Structures are given as C-alpha cells and as structure tokens.
Amino acid sequence: MGRPTMNDVARRAGVSLKTVSRVVNGETTVDPALAARVRAAVAALGYRPNLGASLLRRNDRRTGTIGLLLDDSGDPFSALLHRAVEDEARARGVDVLTGSLDDDPVREQELATAFARRHADGLILAPVAPDQGYLARELHPGTPVVFVHRPAAGYRADTVLATDRSGAAAATRHLLDHGHRRIAFLGAAPRIATARSRRQGYRDAMREAGLPTCEAVARESRSPAVTAALLALAEPPTALFAAQRRLTVGALRALRRAGLHRRVALVGFDDLPLADLLEPALTVVAEEPAVMGRAAACALFERIEGHNGEPREIAIPTTLTARGSGELRPVGE
C-alpha cells in the first residue's frame, strides 16, 4: 500500500478535498464536526502532509522549519548549542532539522543543499568548508543564514563567535602569571578559523612577554602522542595550553601516563564534563555554547521576520575558570 494521500483522507472522512486541505493547513473556520472527521481519518490512515505542496499554499511561503548544521551534534559543545537553538525554535512553533558535518567540507555543502531543497526557512551553520560561496547558488533567494562558532568565507551573514583570540591570550597570560616561561601550544589544523584565532592569541601573549613560542599541531586530536613528544624535549615545557577540547583530552592522557599531571600545568580551551572532578581539577577557558545557540537562533528569527540590516558579528565572551591544573607552578625554577 502506498503513502496515503489527501484524496484518501477525503474519501474516508466523507468530505470534500477542499475541506481536508483547510483542516490540514490549520484553518479555524471549518465546521467542528467536519474537522473532527478529517482529523480522525488522518489519524487512522497515518496521513502526513507534503511540505512542498503545503508551502505553495501558504501566503508567507514558510515551512516552519530551520536547518542547524554543526560539526558533531553528539559533541557536548554542539549538544548544548543545539538544545538552545531548539528551545528558541520550539517557543515559536518551529522544528529544527539537524545534521553533523564531521569536519567534512563536502558533507557541509550536501547537507546545506538538502535543507534548502526541503525549503527550510533559515539555516544556522558552523562552517567547516574553506568557502561558503556555494550558499548563494544553493539557497532559495531571501533565505537567511547565521554562522555560529566559526566565521564564514565567501558569504556575508550574521555571525556568532566566541572571543577565541582574547580567550587564548588570557589562558597564556594566566600561565605566565604563575611563573611559567616554557609554555607549549597544542593546536588543531590551521585551516580552521577558530584554530588560527586561538594560536594568534597564544602568540600575542608570548610576544608581549618577550618569550619564544613552542607550537605543535595534533592530527589525531585525542592522541597523547604530540604531548608526549613535547615532554621528551631536552627542555620540555613546564605548561601546556590545549586550544581545543579533544586536544585537552590527549594532553591529560599523556601527562597522566608520564606521571606529570601534578607537575606540568595545563589550561584547556572549552570545558569538559566532570573536569572539576579530576585531580588536579582542570583549568579551562570556557565558551558559552548555550548562549551562542540562543544568540544565533534569535538572530535567525529576526531575519526570518524581515530584519534586513547589514550583517552583524555577535561576540560571546569566554571565561577563564581556574580549578587547579593551570595554577601549578614550575618545579625547580
């Protein structure tokens, strides 16, 4: 048996096709008895309206859906951001279509195109591709976009960002203030804009202190290998700044395996679940994913409702949370 149609609903309810259409599209002027028969038929047949067809009938041409594309919707940061967007959308009677990009530029374009074909009313995107110029071709004219967590290239739209550069500088200065002079930076691939900003913040603070930098890029972000290599240097760092959550996990593993987690200071960028229960507890530069999600959703809904001002950059401040690991002082210096 094929998917039930509106004609099937009309035959079962014993009403006209027009009456079914009016009930399905939420019109309130249908006789209550007829509307009840239509709803009963819809439930019995398991009928689901065609969004594309409904769109053509609506005066505002909205589908009541928005798209949300994040790097990994199962990641704690993304999950909090997603929930905040969902809460804002739910309050407006809007559904959220979500996809994970897995750091794959091709997947980003495929999913953005798929959401455009579903006539999403707007799109919130944490970009991973080097250029978002494809959106001008793929999105329907007038579809608003808000970029979150990472800036875009090749497409102008509202953008919600954490203060990555100043947050990284604050983390490095915190270690400097606790007596460290050999501070190593653990970073992600520099093609990611946030990675570049955090690296620059580290460099800013080290330059201000008149000290040389020591930088390492981790290809396998959770691997302890990069940190282990730094600890094996003739003059190993006395402190580490891990500029991404997964890098912090790799650094923690390496320090614990070497028995140095109480001797080498560590500050991570992004908080970790249960970070306060570690020994020592983890010092972090914390972002505010829920605040970022609410800001991105509110900006998108403003655009959907007709705001047409110049694209805005909305900065969400980071906060340094001192818990212990970043307050360890260098041993023997």
WOVENZI-V541786 format. One line per field, one symbol per residue. ss: DSSP state (2 for helix, 1 for strand, 0 for the rest). psi: psi as a letter, one per 30 degrees, with the letter a starting at -180 (. if undefined). burial: 1 if it has 9 or more other C-alpha atoms within 8 Angstrom, else 0. A space follows every 50 residues. Layout:
# WOVENZI-V541786
ss->???
psi->???
burial->???
This chain:
# WOVENZI-V541786
ss->00000222222220002222222200000002222222222222200000 22222220000000111111000002222222222222222000111111 00002222222222222000011110000000002222000001111100 00000001111102222222222222200000111110000022222222 22222222000001111000000022222220000000111100222222 22222220000000111110000022200010111100222222222222 222200000000111100111001222000000
psi->klkkleeeeeeefhlleeeeeeeeggkggkkeeeeeeeeeeeeefhkklj eeeeeffkefglfgklkjjlejffkeeeeeeeeeeeeeeefggklkkklk fhhjeeeeeeeeeeeefghkflkkkjkflfkgffefeekkkfjkkkkkek llkgkklkkjklieeeeeeeeeeeeefggkfjkkkjllkffkeeeeeeee eeeeeeeefhllljkkkkejefkfeeeeeeffleilkfkkjjgleeeeee eeeeeeefggfgeklkklkklkkgfffljllkkljklieeeeeeeeeeee eeeeffkglkkljjkjklkkjkfeffgklkkg.
burial->00010100111010101011111000000100011011111100001000 00011000000111111111111000011111111101110001111111 10011011101110110011111111111011101001100011111111 11101011111111111111111111010101111111100111111111 11111110000010011100111101110100000111111111101111 11111100011111111111100010000111111111111111111111 011100000000010111010111111111000
